[in-house]
């Protein structure tokens, strides 16, 4: 190959490299997770290979292993993404209630419970596919999955403590109360979305709220409750 030809090829390669957009690490990771979830849903977790994920994400197989040690670690990353998203959603609801309390506004604790329940239920229903994949295939990474629950429990605990400070609710052990409520709601939502039991999501939601009302503050306050719009949830059991 002549020197002139080599220089021409070099310029062409250089031009392509300049046009190439190198994606940020977090964006690449997100695309791998999105491709994985799509394949797990369509083909099944066991039938999906790392090669399949690499092809769907538009990356080399080796790139997958830069971000995730194995296919199972992709699964736990989906679980982490799910839990962190829910914690962020609940943080907004609780922060709003705390701000209203700190400003001196009268707040009915039942309205706050309703807000929390609505967000948890809606979040699960809207992400039913992720939940189904994680629940059915994450047994081998159970320890990691349990560790992720700490964020939700801590958030609920802080909300209950703040409610106690303002005399809205009463519990001798806010952390254990948070663990019990979180587990009961999580397990029943999982059973509904993954196994179709119980059959009626609204009945589950109403009963769970009533249980929390009575457990956290048996004597309901006399202030008027905030009107709540009707909610229509989409999602298959």
Secondary structure, DSSP 4 states (H G I P E B T S, - for coil): --HHHHHHHHHHHHHHHHHPPPPPHHHHHHHHHHHHHHHHHHH-TTT--HHHHHHHHTS-HHHHHHH-SSHHHHHHHHHHHHHHHHHHHHHHHHHHHHHHHHTT----HHHHHHHHHHHHHHHHHHTHHHHHHHHHH-GGGHHHHHHHHHHHHHHHHHHHHHHHHTTS---S-HHHHHHHHHHHHHHHHHHHHHH--SS-HHHHHHHHHHHHHHHH-SS--SSPPPP----------
